[in-house]
Amino acid sequence: MLIRCLSIFALFFASTVAIAEPAPWYWWVSQLDGTRVCNQTPLGEGWTWEPTPFKDARCRVRL
């Protein structure tokens, strides 16, 4: 019974990992001097993001 439960859990976990995608990249613009940085996560206070998501780390290929 334990092996059956573990195998079901392993199959469920494997299926969720198989459909995972990387986070999108966004342009972040500094409110101080207008510098633009391509990043996946917020850079902190003083930065605003442009809502267009990108697929690559250079913010060239749009989703």
Secondary structure as the mmCIF struct_conf table of DSSP 4:
data_model
#
loop_
_struct_conf.conf_type_id
_struct_conf.id
_struct_conf.beg_label_comp_id
_struct_conf.beg_label_asym_id
_struct_conf.beg_label_seq_id
_struct_conf.end_label_comp_id
_struct_conf.end_label_asym_id
_struct_conf.end_label_seq_id
HELX_RH_AL_P HELX_RH_AL_P1 LEU A 2 ALA A 18
TURN_TY1_P TURN_TY1_P1 ILE A 19 ILE A 19
HELX_LH_PP_P HELX_LH_PP_P1 PRO A 22 PRO A 24
STRN STRN1 TRP A 25 TRP A 25
STRN STRN2 TYR A 26 SER A 30
TURN_TY1_P TURN_TY1_P2 GLN A 31 ASP A 33
STRN STRN3 ARG A 36 ASN A 39
BEND BEND1 GLN A 40 THR A 41
TURN_TY1_P TURN_TY1_P3 GLU A 45 GLY A 46
STRN STRN4 TRP A 47 TRP A 49
BEND BEND2 PRO A 51 PRO A 51
STRN STRN5 PHE A 54 PHE A 54
BEND BEND3 LYS A 55 ASP A 56
TURN_TY1_P TURN_TY1_P4 ALA A 57 ARG A 58
BEND BEND4 CYS A 59 CYS A 59
BEND BEND5 VAL A 61 VAL A 61
STRN STRN6 ARG A 62 ARG A 62
#
